[in-house]
């Protein structure tokens, strides 16, 4: 991946960093934002459950959890073929 993409996902001012620092919204709202940002759609119920479970398991390092979710989303066939 390019440095530009890497920085947008993992940098100090990345989307993941902003989501991790945001205490005004629930994790569910943040996951909805990610799916709309990446896929232009809301997450399906199972996708939401998986993402929330992942964030909860990594609550000590939320930025890394959000980074991992973003990487997973942009490396899917849905993203690669539609965007």
Biopython code that builds the backbone (N, CA, C, O; Angstrom):
import numpy as np
from Bio.PDB.StructureBuilder import StructureBuilder

atoms = [
    (1, "UNK", "N", (0.835, -1.192, 0.000)),
    (1, "UNK", "CA", (0.000, 0.000, 0.000)),
    (1, "UNK", "C", (0.874, 1.248, 0.000)),
    (1, "UNK", "O", (1.997, 1.245, 0.504)),
    (2, "UNK", "N", (0.335, 2.298, -0.572)),
    (2, "UNK", "CA", (1.099, 3.532, -0.657)),
    (2, "UNK", "C", (1.215, 4.200, 0.709)),
    (2, "UNK", "O", (0.419, 3.943, 1.612)),
    (3, "UNK", "N", (2.215, 5.055, 0.842)),
    (3, "UNK", "CA", (2.405, 5.799, 2.093)),
    (3, "UNK", "C", (1.186, 6.669, 2.369)),
    (3, "UNK", "O", (0.785, 6.829, 3.521)),
    (4, "UNK", "N", (0.598, 7.226, 1.327)),
    (4, "UNK", "CA", (-0.583, 8.077, 1.501)),
    (4, "UNK", "C", (-1.734, 7.286, 2.129)),
    (4, "UNK", "O", (-2.369, 7.758, 3.072)),
    (5, "UNK", "N", (-1.998, 6.102, 1.615)),
    (5, "UNK", "CA", (-3.062, 5.259, 2.174)),
    (5, "UNK", "C", (-2.702, 4.852, 3.595)),
    (5, "UNK", "O", (-3.542, 4.902, 4.493)),
    (6, "UNK", "N", (-1.464, 4.455, 3.795)),
    (6, "UNK", "CA", (-0.992, 4.058, 5.128)),
    (6, "UNK", "C", (-1.219, 5.186, 6.138)),
    (6, "UNK", "O", (-1.715, 4.943, 7.238)),
    (7, "UNK", "N", (-0.860, 6.408, 5.771)),
    (7, "UNK", "CA", (-1.017, 7.554, 6.672)),
    (7, "UNK", "C", (-2.481, 7.869, 6.956)),
    (7, "UNK", "O", (-2.833, 8.252, 8.071)),
    (8, "UNK", "N", (-3.333, 7.707, 5.947)),
    (8, "UNK", "CA", (-4.753, 7.992, 6.150)),
    (8, "UNK", "C", (-5.404, 6.994, 7.099)),
    (8, "UNK", "O", (-6.421, 7.295, 7.725)),
    (9, "UNK", "N", (-4.821, 5.818, 7.203)),
    (9, "UNK", "CA", (-5.401, 4.782, 8.062)),
    (9, "UNK", "C", (-4.713, 4.721, 9.421)),
    (9, "UNK", "O", (-5.372, 4.499, 10.436)),
    (10, "UNK", "N", (-3.389, 4.917, 9.454)),
    (10, "UNK", "CA", (-2.664, 4.691, 10.708)),
    (10, "UNK", "C", (-1.997, 5.920, 11.305)),
    (10, "UNK", "O", (-1.459, 5.836, 12.409)),
    (11, "UNK", "N", (-2.012, 7.030, 10.635)),
    (11, "UNK", "CA", (-1.339, 8.218, 11.145)),
    (11, "UNK", "C", (-2.036, 8.826, 12.359)),
    (11, "UNK", "O", (-3.145, 8.432, 12.718)),
    (12, "UNK", "N", (-1.371, 9.780, 12.975)),
    (12, "UNK", "CA", (-1.908, 10.444, 14.159)),
    (12, "UNK", "C", (-3.177, 11.223, 13.901)),
    (12, "UNK", "O", (-3.971, 11.439, 14.817)),
    (13, "UNK", "N", (-3.379, 11.648, 12.663)),
    (13, "UNK", "CA", (-4.613, 12.367, 12.326)),
    (13, "UNK", "C", (-5.487, 11.533, 11.384)),
    (13, "UNK", "O", (-6.316, 12.066, 10.647)),
    (14, "UNK", "N", (-5.284, 10.226, 11.427)),
    (14, "UNK", "CA", (-6.029, 9.315, 10.553)),
    (14, "UNK", "C", (-7.480, 9.173, 10.997)),
    (14, "UNK", "O", (-7.861, 9.609, 12.083)),
    (15, "UNK", "N", (-8.269, 8.564, 10.145)),
    (15, "UNK", "CA", (-9.669, 8.284, 10.480)),
    (15, "UNK", "C", (-9.744, 7.404, 11.728)),
    (15, "UNK", "O", (-10.577, 7.642, 12.603)),
    (16, "UNK", "N", (-8.891, 6.402, 11.813)),
    (16, "UNK", "CA", (-8.882, 5.506, 12.977)),
    (16, "UNK", "C", (-8.552, 6.273, 14.254)),
    (16, "UNK", "O", (-9.178, 6.052, 15.291)),
    (17, "UNK", "N", (-7.580, 7.168, 14.184)),
    (17, "UNK", "CA", (-7.207, 7.965, 15.361)),
    (17, "UNK", "C", (-8.362, 8.856, 15.795)),
    (17, "UNK", "O", (-8.654, 8.966, 16.986)),
    (18, "UNK", "N", (-9.016, 9.488, 14.835)),
    (18, "UNK", "CA", (-10.148, 10.360, 15.162)),
    (18, "UNK", "C", (-11.278, 9.570, 15.805)),
    (18, "UNK", "O", (-11.880, 10.024, 16.779)),
    (19, "UNK", "N", (-11.568, 8.393, 15.269)),
    (19, "UNK", "CA", (-12.638, 7.567, 15.839)),
    (19, "UNK", "C", (-12.278, 7.101, 17.243)),
    (19, "UNK", "O", (-13.127, 7.101, 18.135)),
    (20, "UNK", "N", (-11.038, 6.709, 17.442)),
    (20, "UNK", "CA", (-10.605, 6.223, 18.754)),
    (20, "UNK", "C", (-10.694, 7.319, 19.814)),
    (20, "UNK", "O", (-11.008, 7.041, 20.972)),
    (21, "UNK", "N", (-10.421, 8.556, 19.423)),
    (21, "UNK", "CA", (-10.443, 9.679, 20.370)),
    (21, "UNK", "C", (-11.840, 10.247, 20.596)),
    (21, "UNK", "O", (-12.066, 10.961, 21.574)),
    (22, "UNK", "N", (-12.762, 9.944, 19.720)),
    (22, "UNK", "CA", (-14.116, 10.498, 19.785)),
    (22, "UNK", "C", (-14.907, 9.853, 20.924)),
    (22, "UNK", "O", (-15.239, 8.669, 20.866)),
    (23, "UNK", "N", (-15.200, 10.629, 21.942)),
    (23, "UNK", "CA", (-15.977, 10.116, 23.079)),
    (23, "UNK", "C", (-17.428, 10.571, 23.024)),
    (23, "UNK", "O", (-18.206, 10.280, 23.932)),
    (24, "UNK", "N", (-17.794, 11.279, 21.972)),
    (24, "UNK", "CA", (-19.162, 11.798, 21.875)),
    (24, "UNK", "C", (-20.119, 10.820, 21.209)),
    (24, "UNK", "O", (-21.335, 10.991, 21.286)),
    (25, "UNK", "N", (-19.575, 9.794, 20.553)),
    (25, "UNK", "CA", (-20.428, 8.834, 19.841)),
    (25, "UNK", "C", (-20.156, 7.419, 20.323)),
    (25, "UNK", "O", (-19.088, 7.117, 20.855)),
    (26, "UNK", "N", (-21.138, 6.569, 20.127)),
    (26, "UNK", "CA", (-20.983, 5.158, 20.490)),
    (26, "UNK", "C", (-20.132, 4.443, 19.443)),
    (26, "UNK", "O", (-19.960, 4.929, 18.325)),
    (27, "UNK", "N", (-19.608, 3.290, 19.825)),
    (27, "UNK", "CA", (-18.855, 2.484, 18.859)),
    (27, "UNK", "C", (-19.743, 2.082, 17.689)),
    (27, "UNK", "O", (-19.273, 1.991, 16.555)),
    (28, "UNK", "N", (-21.015, 1.844, 17.957)),
    (28, "UNK", "CA", (-21.945, 1.492, 16.878)),
    (28, "UNK", "C", (-22.035, 2.621, 15.854)),
    (28, "UNK", "O", (-22.016, 2.370, 14.649)),
    (29, "UNK", "N", (-22.130, 3.846, 16.323)),
    (29, "UNK", "CA", (-22.186, 4.986, 15.401)),
    (29, "UNK", "C", (-20.890, 5.104, 14.603)),
    (29, "UNK", "O", (-20.911, 5.434, 13.417)),
    (30, "UNK", "N", (-19.782, 4.836, 15.251)),
    (30, "UNK", "CA", (-18.492, 4.917, 14.563)),
    (30, "UNK", "C", (-18.356, 3.826, 13.500)),
    (30, "UNK", "O", (-17.829, 4.080, 12.416)),
    (31, "UNK", "N", (-18.825, 2.622, 13.804)),
    (31, "UNK", "CA", (-18.786, 1.532, 12.817)),
    (31, "UNK", "C", (-19.697, 1.873, 11.641)),
    (31, "UNK", "O", (-19.342, 1.625, 10.488)),
    (32, "UNK", "N", (-20.856, 2.436, 11.923)),
    (32, "UNK", "CA", (-21.747, 2.859, 10.837)),
    (32, "UNK", "C", (-21.043, 3.873, 9.946)),
    (32, "UNK", "O", (-21.150, 3.804, 8.721)),
    (33, "UNK", "N", (-20.324, 4.812, 10.551)),
    (33, "UNK", "CA", (-19.576, 5.796, 9.769)),
    (33, "UNK", "C", (-18.537, 5.114, 8.878)),
    (33, "UNK", "O", (-18.406, 5.452, 7.701)),
    (34, "UNK", "N", (-17.802, 4.159, 9.440)),
    (34, "UNK", "CA", (-16.785, 3.463, 8.648)),
    (34, "UNK", "C", (-17.389, 2.764, 7.443)),
    (34, "UNK", "O", (-16.852, 2.855, 6.339)),
    (35, "UNK", "N", (-18.497, 2.068, 7.642)),
    (35, "UNK", "CA", (-19.128, 1.354, 6.531)),
    (35, "UNK", "C", (-19.642, 2.324, 5.473)),
    (35, "UNK", "O", (-19.543, 2.050, 4.277)),
    (36, "UNK", "N", (-20.180, 3.435, 5.899)),
    (36, "UNK", "CA", (-20.639, 4.427, 4.912)),
    (36, "UNK", "C", (-19.444, 5.044, 4.185)),
    (36, "UNK", "O", (-19.516, 5.317, 2.986)),
    (37, "UNK", "N", (-18.372, 5.258, 4.895)),
    (37, "UNK", "CA", (-17.160, 5.840, 4.311)),
    (37, "UNK", "C", (-16.525, 4.881, 3.309)),
    (37, "UNK", "O", (-16.110, 5.301, 2.229)),
    (38, "UNK", "N", (-16.447, 3.611, 3.653)),
    (38, "UNK", "CA", (-15.770, 2.631, 2.798)),
    (38, "UNK", "C", (-16.691, 2.066, 1.723)),
    (38, "UNK", "O", (-16.303, 1.993, 0.557)),
    (39, "UNK", "N", (-17.904, 1.665, 2.097)),
    (39, "UNK", "CA", (-18.800, 0.962, 1.176)),
    (39, "UNK", "C", (-19.996, 1.782, 0.706)),
    (39, "UNK", "O", (-20.725, 1.345, -0.185)),
    (40, "UNK", "N", (-20.208, 2.943, 1.275)),
    (40, "UNK", "CA", (-21.395, 3.759, 0.964)),
    (40, "UNK", "C", (-22.682, 3.020, 1.312)),
    (40, "UNK", "O", (-23.688, 3.130, 0.612)),
    (41, "UNK", "N", (-22.631, 2.264, 2.408)),
    (41, "UNK", "CA", (-23.811, 1.552, 2.891)),
    (41, "UNK", "C", (-23.665, 1.309, 4.384)),
    (41, "UNK", "O", (-22.574, 1.411, 4.945)),
    (42, "UNK", "N", (-24.775, 0.988, 5.008)),
    (42, "UNK", "CA", (-24.747, 0.637, 6.429)),
    (42, "UNK", "C", (-24.243, -0.796, 6.586)),
    (42, "UNK", "O", (-24.401, -1.610, 5.676)),
    (43, "UNK", "N", (-23.646, -1.107, 7.718)),
    (43, "UNK", "CA", (-23.211, -2.490, 7.936)),
    (43, "UNK", "C", (-24.407, -3.405, 8.159)),
    (43, "UNK", "O", (-25.423, -2.996, 8.721)),
    (44, "UNK", "N", (-24.272, -4.635, 7.716)),
    (44, "UNK", "CA", (-25.299, -5.632, 8.002)),
    (44, "UNK", "C", (-25.187, -6.010, 9.473)),
    (44, "UNK", "O", (-24.173, -5.742, 10.117)),
    (45, "UNK", "N", (-26.234, -6.630, 9.997)),
    (45, "UNK", "CA", (-26.274, -6.950, 11.422)),
    (45, "UNK", "C", (-25.054, -7.753, 11.871)),
    (45, "UNK", "O", (-24.447, -7.439, 12.895)),
    (46, "UNK", "N", (-24.696, -8.774, 11.117)),
    (46, "UNK", "CA", (-23.548, -9.616, 11.486)),
    (46, "UNK", "C", (-22.239, -8.836, 11.404)),
    (46, "UNK", "O", (-21.352, -9.027, 12.237)),
    (47, "UNK", "N", (-22.112, -7.969, 10.420)),
    (47, "UNK", "CA", (-20.912, -7.140, 10.301)),
    (47, "UNK", "C", (-20.778, -6.217, 11.508)),
    (47, "UNK", "O", (-19.690, -6.044, 12.056)),
    (48, "UNK", "N", (-21.899, -5.631, 11.911)),
    (48, "UNK", "CA", (-21.894, -4.745, 13.070)),
    (48, "UNK", "C", (-21.491, -5.512, 14.327)),
    (48, "UNK", "O", (-20.659, -5.040, 15.102)),
    (49, "UNK", "N", (-22.071, -6.679, 14.529)),
    (49, "UNK", "CA", (-21.745, -7.487, 15.711)),
    (49, "UNK", "C", (-20.262, -7.832, 15.741)),
    (49, "UNK", "O", (-19.617, -7.737, 16.786)),
    (50, "UNK", "N", (-19.727, -8.231, 14.600)),
    (50, "UNK", "CA", (-18.315, -8.600, 14.540)),
    (50, "UNK", "C", (-17.433, -7.400, 14.862)),
    (50, "UNK", "O", (-16.499, -7.510, 15.656)),
    (51, "UNK", "N", (-17.724, -6.256, 14.249)),
    (51, "UNK", "CA", (-16.909, -5.058, 14.468)),
    (51, "UNK", "C", (-16.963, -4.616, 15.930)),
    (51, "UNK", "O", (-15.932, -4.296, 16.522)),
    (52, "UNK", "N", (-18.153, -4.598, 16.505)),
    (52, "UNK", "CA", (-18.285, -4.186, 17.906)),
    (52, "UNK", "C", (-17.563, -5.154, 18.839)),
    (52, "UNK", "O", (-16.942, -4.735, 19.816)),
    (53, "UNK", "N", (-17.644, -6.428, 18.540)),
    (53, "UNK", "CA", (-16.943, -7.434, 19.337)),
    (53, "UNK", "C", (-15.433, -7.227, 19.241)),
    (53, "UNK", "O", (-14.718, -7.337, 20.238)),
    (54, "UNK", "N", (-14.961, -6.931, 18.049)),
    (54, "UNK", "CA", (-13.528, -6.712, 17.841)),
    (54, "UNK", "C", (-13.055, -5.484, 18.621)),
    (54, "UNK", "O", (-12.012, -5.519, 19.274)),
    (55, "UNK", "N", (-13.822, -4.410, 18.548)),
    (55, "UNK", "CA", (-13.470, -3.185, 19.274)),
    (55, "UNK", "C", (-13.451, -3.456, 20.776)),
    (55, "UNK", "O", (-12.550, -3.002, 21.481)),
    (56, "UNK", "N", (-14.431, -4.184, 21.257)),
    (56, "UNK", "CA", (-14.497, -4.506, 22.691)),
    (56, "UNK", "C", (-13.289, -5.342, 23.125)),
    (56, "UNK", "O", (-12.725, -5.106, 24.193)),
    (57, "UNK", "N", (-12.897, -6.304, 22.312)),
    (57, "UNK", "CA", (-11.742, -7.151, 22.651)),
    (57, "UNK", "C", (-10.432, -6.366, 22.658)),
    (57, "UNK", "O", (-9.462, -6.774, 23.296)),
    (58, "UNK", "N", (-10.407, -5.242, 21.947)),
    (58, "UNK", "CA", (-9.194, -4.428, 21.843)),
    (58, "UNK", "C", (-9.401, -3.041, 22.455)),
    (58, "UNK", "O", (-8.800, -2.065, 22.004)),
    (59, "UNK", "N", (-10.244, -2.957, 23.472)),
    (59, "UNK", "CA", (-10.589, -1.652, 24.042)),
    (59, "UNK", "C", (-9.396, -0.938, 24.678)),
    (59, "UNK", "O", (-9.444, 0.275, 24.882)),
    (60, "UNK", "N", (-8.343, -1.664, 24.990)),
    (60, "UNK", "CA", (-7.137, -1.041, 25.546)),
    (60, "UNK", "C", (-6.385, -0.238, 24.469)),
    (60, "UNK", "O", (-5.643, 0.692, 24.782)),
    (61, "UNK", "N", (-6.589, -0.612, 23.201)),
    (61, "UNK", "CA", (-5.928, 0.071, 22.080)),
    (61, "UNK", "C", (-6.957, 0.305, 20.971)),
    (61, "UNK", "O", (-6.904, -0.345, 19.927)),
    (62, "UNK", "N", (-7.884, 1.228, 21.196)),
    (62, "UNK", "CA", (-8.972, 1.408, 20.225)),
    (62, "UNK", "C", (-8.514, 1.863, 18.844)),
    (62, "UNK", "O", (-9.127, 1.491, 17.844)),
    (63, "UNK", "N", (-7.450, 2.659, 18.767)),
    (63, "UNK", "CA", (-7.002, 3.093, 17.439)),
    (63, "UNK", "C", (-6.580, 1.898, 16.603)),
    (63, "UNK", "O", (-6.898, 1.824, 15.416)),
    (64, "UNK", "N", (-5.874, 0.973, 17.207)),
    (64, "UNK", "CA", (-5.449, -0.217, 16.471)),
    (64, "UNK", "C", (-6.663, -1.033, 16.040)),
    (64, "UNK", "O", (-6.683, -1.582, 14.939)),
    (65, "UNK", "N", (-7.670, -1.114, 16.899)),
    (65, "UNK", "CA", (-8.891, -1.843, 16.535)),
    (65, "UNK", "C", (-9.542, -1.210, 15.309)),
    (65, "UNK", "O", (-9.925, -1.913, 14.374)),
    (66, "UNK", "N", (-9.667, 0.117, 15.310)),
    (66, "UNK", "CA", (-10.266, 0.790, 14.154)),
    (66, "UNK", "C", (-9.384, 0.657, 12.914)),
    (66, "UNK", "O", (-9.899, 0.486, 11.809)),
    (67, "UNK", "N", (-8.079, 0.732, 13.079)),
    (67, "UNK", "CA", (-7.178, 0.532, 11.936)),
    (67, "UNK", "C", (-7.386, -0.849, 11.330)),
    (67, "UNK", "O", (-7.497, -0.989, 10.112)),
    (68, "UNK", "N", (-7.437, -1.857, 12.174)),
    (68, "UNK", "CA", (-7.623, -3.229, 11.687)),
    (68, "UNK", "C", (-8.939, -3.384, 10.937)),
    (68, "UNK", "O", (-8.997, -4.051, 9.903)),
    (69, "UNK", "N", (-9.985, -2.773, 11.455)),
    (69, "UNK", "CA", (-11.291, -2.856, 10.789)),
    (69, "UNK", "C", (-11.227, -2.171, 9.428)),
    (69, "UNK", "O", (-11.734, -2.701, 8.440)),
    (70, "UNK", "N", (-10.610, -1.005, 9.375)),
    (70, "UNK", "CA", (-10.494, -0.297, 8.091)),
    (70, "UNK", "C", (-9.698, -1.139, 7.096)),
    (70, "UNK", "O", (-10.105, -1.281, 5.943)),
    (71, "UNK", "N", (-8.566, -1.698, 7.530)),
    (71, "UNK", "CA", (-7.774, -2.547, 6.627)),
    (71, "UNK", "C", (-8.612, -3.714, 6.123)),
    (71, "UNK", "O", (-8.575, -4.050, 4.939)),
    (72, "UNK", "N", (-9.360, -4.324, 7.023)),
    (72, "UNK", "CA", (-10.198, -5.462, 6.620)),
    (72, "UNK", "C", (-11.233, -5.033, 5.587)),
    (72, "UNK", "O", (-11.477, -5.747, 4.614)),
    (73, "UNK", "N", (-11.839, -3.873, 5.795)),
    (73, "UNK", "CA", (-12.879, -3.406, 4.872)),
    (73, "UNK", "C", (-12.319, -3.076, 3.492)),
    (73, "UNK", "O", (-12.920, -3.426, 2.477)),
    (74, "UNK", "N", (-11.171, -2.404, 3.451)),
    (74, "UNK", "CA", (-10.665, -1.979, 2.137)),
    (74, "UNK", "C", (-9.954, -3.102, 1.387)),
    (74, "UNK", "O", (-9.571, -2.925, 0.231)),
    (75, "UNK", "N", (-9.777, -4.229, 2.019)),
    (75, "UNK", "CA", (-9.163, -5.370, 1.340)),
    (75, "UNK", "C", (-10.170, -6.439, 0.948)),
    (75, "UNK", "O", (-9.792, -7.577, 0.671)),
    (76, "UNK", "N", (-11.440, -6.086, 0.923)),
    (76, "UNK", "CA", (-12.480, -7.028, 0.513)),
    (76, "UNK", "C", (-12.760, -6.888, -0.976)),
    (76, "UNK", "O", (-12.446, -5.867, -1.587)),
    (77, "UNK", "N", (-13.348, -7.913, -1.542)),
    (77, "UNK", "CA", (-13.757, -7.849, -2.948)),
    (77, "UNK", "C", (-14.785, -6.748, -3.154)),
    (77, "UNK", "O", (-14.773, -6.065, -4.178)),
    (78, "UNK", "N", (-15.674, -6.575, -2.183)),
    (78, "UNK", "CA", (-16.697, -5.532, -2.311)),
    (78, "UNK", "C", (-16.052, -4.168, -2.522)),
    (78, "UNK", "O", (-16.491, -3.411, -3.387)),
    (79, "UNK", "N", (-15.035, -3.846, -1.760)),
    (79, "UNK", "CA", (-14.369, -2.560, -1.914)),
    (79, "UNK", "C", (-13.563, -2.516, -3.202)),
    (79, "UNK", "O", (-13.647, -1.546, -3.956)),
    (80, "UNK", "N", (-12.789, -3.551, -3.455)),
    (80, "UNK", "CA", (-11.903, -3.554, -4.616)),
    (80, "UNK", "C", (-12.654, -3.458, -5.938)),
    (80, "UNK", "O", (-12.175, -2.816, -6.872)),
    (81, "UNK", "N", (-13.822, -4.086, -6.031)),
    (81, "UNK", "CA", (-14.571, -4.072, -7.285)),
    (81, "UNK", "C", (-15.520, -2.895, -7.414)),
    (81, "UNK", "O", (-15.873, -2.511, -8.529)),
    (82, "UNK", "N", (-15.938, -2.320, -6.307)),
    (82, "UNK", "CA", (-16.917, -1.235, -6.364)),
    (82, "UNK", "C", (-16.309, 0.146, -6.209)),
    (82, "UNK", "O", (-16.977, 1.147, -6.468)),
    (83, "UNK", "N", (-15.052, 0.218, -5.792)),
    (83, "UNK", "CA", (-14.476, 1.536, -5.532)),
    (83, "UNK", "C", (-13.120, 1.608, -6.175)),
    (83, "UNK", "O", (-12.447, 2.635, -6.084)),
]
sb = StructureBuilder()
sb.init_structure("model")
sb.init_model(0)
sb.init_chain("A")
sb.init_seg("    ")
for serial, (resi, resn, name, xyz) in enumerate(atoms, 1):
    if name == "N":
        sb.init_residue(resn, " ", resi, " ")
    sb.init_atom(name, np.array(xyz, "f"), 0.0, 1.0, " ", f" {name:<3s}", serial, name[0])
structure = sb.get_structure()
